[in-house]
Amino acid sequence: MINIKADKIVRDQVRDNFVNKQEIGGVTLIVLSSAKIRRDLRENLLNKFPEVTFIFRDKMNEAEEELPHADILITYGEDLTQAHIERAAKLKWIMVISAGIDRMPFQAIKEKNIFVTNARGIHKTPMAEYAISMMLQVARKAKAIISNEQNQVWERKIEMSELSGKTIGVLGAGAIGQEIARLSKAFQMKTIGLNRSGKQVENFDEIFSYDQMRTILERADFVVSVLPKTKETNNLLGLEEFKRMKNDAILINIGRGNVINDADLISALNEGELAHAVLDVFNEEPLVKEHPYWEMEQVTVTPHISGISPQYQPRALNIFEENLKVFLAKKENYINVIDLERGY
């Protein structure tokens, strides 16, 4: 078996078109990773799939030399370009070990008939916990309490509220949205959600379609967006939508920054159309130091961390392993296949 320490030898052998591995259908299957994968997870892949040649690199620019030989590419997707796809002469499948794929060169991928899968669903636990934690922080006035503690102020008249009995509106009732709704139920909250079809899904009391979104905005005490970046979601939430929200409503965005019109949100917050916004994602990241959000008391800024978890890679690679079994068996029942036309 080729181990990780012998990776350079594998690279040289691949370049010379000679790899001392078992062949599948007369052709050696090569999996190239441009994502920095933990050593224990690399070893797990090598042990589980001894018939496959794995080449591990930490970045795409380090993996470019092997791209022409790869049948499968594991990537975070953010640094994958059209030029890379053109260089990948044998590539059949791209596994993106993240949920966000809006920076992918879909047209080039489609033209070469490469199919794409991603790690959709692996973020549901950390992102749902983030949403709950932020709702609690705002409701229980954590910012004010911490500030008072730092300034040695004993103040018991801070006006706090409860989650119990409140309504949460989740824009995007997929895996993450359903987990947010499930946890919200533990706080006796009413759960309403948005999806494309308007069909009922688990953990929601009511579901609405896009043309009914204003109902959610008008009724929700907390509006949580987990929507992806698409043409349909671009500037979905603007001044008109913010005016429909309750004056004491809280907006939380953990999906993509393009959903929110920043100028409109700033105006709406300053005019009291809603009470607070918790923002983890932005149109441009990192958020520039001069951005008004940093100075606004009505805004909580976090640096795109809602999905971070030590279980991120293990969960993503579990999906890859199941799909690799399907690939080796020449079946079609892959998990999380991306519609290249829609981009998700």
C-alpha positions in Angstrom: 0.0 0.0 0.0 1.2 3.5 -0.8 1.2 5.6 2.4 1.2 9.4 2.8 5.0 9.6 3.3 5.4 8.0 -0.1 3.2 10.5 -1.8 6.0 12.1 -3.8 6.8 8.7 -5.3 3.1 8.3 -6.3 3.2 11.7 -8.0 6.3 10.7 -10.0 4.9 7.4 -10.9 1.7 9.0 -12.2 3.7 11.5 -14.2 5.5 8.6 -15.8 2.2 6.8 -16.4 3.2 3.9 -14.2 1.5 3.3 -10.9 2.0 0.0 -9.0 -1.6 -0.3 -7.9 -4.5 -2.6 -8.7 -6.2 -1.6 -11.9 -10.0 -1.1 -12.3 -11.2 -2.1 -15.7 -7.6 -1.9 -17.0 -7.3 1.7 -15.9 -5.8 3.0 -12.7 -8.3 5.2 -10.8 -6.6 8.4 -9.5 -8.2 10.6 -6.9 -6.5 14.0 -6.5 -7.2 16.2 -3.5 -6.4 19.9 -3.6 -8.0 20.4 -0.1 -5.8 20.2 3.0 -7.1 17.0 4.5 -6.2 15.8 8.0 -3.6 13.1 8.1 -5.8 10.6 10.0 -8.6 11.1 7.3 -6.1 10.5 4.5 -4.9 7.3 6.1 -8.5 6.2 6.5 -9.1 6.7 2.7 -6.0 4.8 1.9 -7.0 1.9 4.1 -10.6 1.7 2.9 -9.8 1.9 -0.8 -6.6 0.1 -1.5 -7.5 -0.3 -5.1 -7.5 3.5 -5.6 -4.5 5.8 -6.0 -4.8 8.9 -3.8 -2.7 12.0 -4.3 -3.0 14.6 -1.5 -2.1 18.2 -1.9 -2.9 21.1 0.4 -3.8 23.8 -2.3 -4.9 23.9 -5.9 -1.6 25.4 -7.1 0.2 22.4 -5.6 -2.2 20.0 -7.3 -2.0 21.5 -10.8 0.8 19.2 -12.0 -1.3 16.1 -11.4 -4.6 17.5 -12.7 -4.2 16.0 -16.2 -4.0 12.5 -14.7 -6.9 12.8 -12.2 -10.2 10.9 -12.6 -11.7 12.4 -9.4 -10.9 15.8 -7.7 -11.6 16.6 -4.1 -11.6 20.3 -3.6 -13.1 23.2 -1.5 -14.1 24.7 -4.9 -13.1 28.3 -4.2 -9.8 28.2 -6.1 -11.0 26.0 -9.0 -10.8 28.0 -12.3 -11.8 27.4 -15.9 -8.1 26.9 -16.7 -8.0 24.0 -14.2 -10.9 22.3 -15.8 -9.4 22.6 -19.2 -6.2 21.1 -17.9 -8.0 18.2 -16.3 -8.2 15.9 -19.4 -9.5 12.8 -17.6 -11.6 14.3 -14.9 -15.0 12.7 -14.5 -16.2 13.8 -11.0 -15.6 16.8 -8.7 -16.3 16.3 -5.0 -16.6 19.7 -3.3 -16.1 19.2 0.4 -18.2 22.3 1.2 -21.7 23.4 0.6 -21.0 26.7 -1.0 -20.1 26.3 -4.7 -21.0 29.7 -6.1 -17.5 30.4 -7.3 -17.2 27.2 -9.4 -16.6 27.5 -13.2 -19.9 25.7 -14.0 -19.9 26.5 -17.8 -16.5 24.8 -18.3 -17.5 21.9 -16.1 -20.7 21.4 -18.0 -18.9 21.5 -21.4 -16.7 18.7 -20.3 -19.6 16.6 -18.9 -18.1 16.4 -15.4 -20.5 15.8 -12.7 -20.3 17.5 -9.3 -21.3 16.6 -5.8 -20.9 18.6 -2.6 -21.1 18.2 1.1 -24.6 19.7 1.5 -26.0 18.9 4.9 -22.8 18.6 6.9 -23.2 22.1 8.2 -26.6 21.6 9.8 -25.4 21.0 13.3 -22.9 23.9 13.8 -25.0 26.3 11.8 -28.2 25.5 13.7 -26.4 25.8 17.0 -25.0 29.2 15.8 -28.5 30.4 15.0 -29.8 29.4 18.4 -26.8 30.9 20.2 -27.2 34.2 18.4 -31.0 34.4 19.0 -30.2 33.8 22.7 -27.4 36.4 22.8 -29.7 39.1 21.3 -32.7 38.2 23.4 -30.7 38.0 26.6 -28.7 41.1 25.8 -25.3 39.4 26.0 -23.5 42.4 24.4 -24.7 44.7 27.2 -24.0 42.2 29.9 -20.5 41.6 28.7 -19.9 45.4 28.4 -21.1 46.0 31.9 -18.9 43.2 33.3 -15.9 44.7 31.6 -16.7 48.1 33.0 -17.6 46.8 36.4 -21.2 48.0 36.1 -23.9 46.3 38.3 -27.1 46.8 36.3 -30.2 44.7 36.7 -32.6 46.7 34.6 -31.4 45.4 31.2 -34.6 44.6 29.2 -34.3 41.0 28.2 -36.7 38.7 26.4 -37.4 35.0 25.9 -37.4 32.8 22.8 -40.4 30.9 24.2 -43.6 31.7 22.3 -41.8 33.6 19.6 -42.0 32.8 15.8 -38.9 32.0 13.8 -39.0 32.3 10.0 -36.3 30.3 8.2 -35.6 31.3 4.7 -34.3 28.1 3.2 -36.0 25.0 4.7 -33.4 22.5 3.6 -31.2 20.4 5.9 -29.8 23.4 7.8 -33.2 25.1 8.0 -34.9 21.9 9.3 -32.3 21.5 12.0 -32.7 25.2 13.1 -36.4 24.6 13.3 -36.0 21.3 15.3 -33.8 23.1 17.9 -36.2 26.0 18.0 -39.0 23.7 18.9 -37.1 22.9 22.2 -37.6 26.6 23.1 -41.4 26.4 22.4 -41.1 28.5 19.3 -43.4 28.5 16.3 -41.5 27.6 13.2 -42.4 28.9 9.7 -40.2 28.4 6.7 -39.5 29.2 3.0 -38.8 26.8 0.2 -39.2 26.7 -3.6 -42.1 24.3 -3.7 -44.1 25.5 -0.7 -44.5 21.8 0.3 -44.4 20.8 4.0 -41.1 19.6 5.4 -40.1 18.2 8.8 -39.9 20.4 11.9 -41.9 23.3 10.4 -45.4 24.3 11.5 -46.0 26.1 8.2 -44.1 26.3 4.9 -44.4 29.1 2.3 -43.1 29.5 -1.3 -41.0 32.4 -2.6 -44.1 34.4 -3.7 -45.4 34.1 -0.1 -42.2 35.3 1.6 -43.8 38.5 2.8 -46.1 36.4 5.1 -43.0 35.1 6.9 -41.4 38.6 7.2 -44.6 40.0 8.7 -45.1 37.2 11.2 -41.6 36.3 12.3 -39.8 37.6 15.4 -36.6 36.1 14.1 -35.8 35.8 10.4 -32.9 33.5 9.6 -31.6 33.2 6.1 -29.7 30.1 5.0 -30.3 30.8 1.3 -27.6 30.0 -1.3 -26.1 32.5 -3.7 -28.1 32.3 -7.0 -29.6 34.9 -9.4 -33.0 34.3 -7.7 -31.6 35.2 -4.2 -29.6 38.3 -5.3 -30.8 41.3 -3.2 -33.8 39.2 -2.1 -34.0 41.2 1.1 -34.2 45.0 0.4 -35.9 48.0 1.9 -39.4 46.9 1.0 -38.8 43.5 2.7 -37.3 45.1 5.8 -40.3 47.4 6.1 -42.6 44.4 6.3 -40.7 43.0 9.3 -41.7 43.7 12.9 -40.0 46.7 14.4 -38.5 44.5 17.1 -37.6 41.6 14.7 -34.1 40.2 14.5 -32.5 39.2 11.2 -29.8 36.5 11.1 -27.9 35.8 7.8 -25.8 32.6 7.7 -26.4 31.7 4.0 -24.8 34.1 1.5 -24.2 37.8 1.6 -25.8 38.5 -1.8 -29.2 37.9 -0.3 -29.1 41.3 1.6 -29.0 44.7 0.1 -26.5 46.3 2.5 -27.4 49.9 1.9 -31.1 49.1 2.5 -30.4 47.1 5.6 -28.4 50.0 7.1 -31.2 52.4 6.3 -33.8 50.1 7.7 -31.9 49.6 11.0 -31.3 53.3 11.4 -35.0 54.0 10.7 -36.1 51.3 13.2 -37.8 49.0 10.7 -36.2 46.1 12.5 -34.3 45.9 15.8 -31.0 44.0 15.1 -29.1 42.1 12.4 -26.6 39.3 13.1 -24.5 38.9 10.0 -22.0 36.0 9.4 -21.7 36.4 5.6 -21.2 39.4 3.4 -21.1 40.5 -0.3 -17.3 41.0 0.1 -15.2 39.1 2.6 -13.4 39.9 4.7 -15.6 42.8 5.7 -13.5 46.0 5.2 -12.7 48.0 8.3 -14.4 51.0 7.0 -17.8 49.3 6.6 -20.6 50.9 8.7 -21.6 47.5 10.1 -18.6 47.5 12.4 -19.8 50.7 14.2 -23.5 50.0 14.4 -24.9 48.9 17.8 -27.8 47.2 16.0 -25.5 44.8 14.1 -23.5 41.8 15.3 -20.7 40.9 12.9 -19.0 37.5 12.9 -16.4 36.4 10.3 -18.2 33.6 8.4 -17.8 31.1 11.2 -21.3 29.6 11.6 -20.4 26.4 9.9 -17.0 25.8 11.5 -16.7 22.6 13.4 -14.0 19.9 14.1 -16.4 17.5 12.5 -16.4 19.4 9.2 -14.0 17.2 7.3 -15.1 13.8 8.7 -18.7 14.5 7.7 -17.7 15.7 4.3 -15.5 12.7 3.6 -18.2 10.3 4.8 -20.3 11.6 1.9 -17.3 11.3 -0.5 -16.7 7.7 0.7 -20.3 6.7 0.0 -20.2 8.3 -3.4 -16.8 6.7 -4.2 -18.4 3.3 -3.5 -21.1 4.2 -6.0 -18.5 5.3 -8.6 -16.5 2.1 -8.2 -19.7 0.0 -8.6 -20.7 2.0 -11.7 -24.0 2.9 -10.2 -25.9 6.2 -10.3 -27.3 6.8 -6.8 -24.9 9.5 -5.7 -25.5 11.8 -2.7 -25.7 15.6 -3.3 -25.4 15.8 -7.1 -25.3 19.4 -8.2 -27.6 20.7 -10.9 -25.1 22.6 -13.1 -27.8 24.7 -14.6 -29.1 26.0 -11.3 -25.7 26.0 -9.6 -26.8 24.1 -6.5 
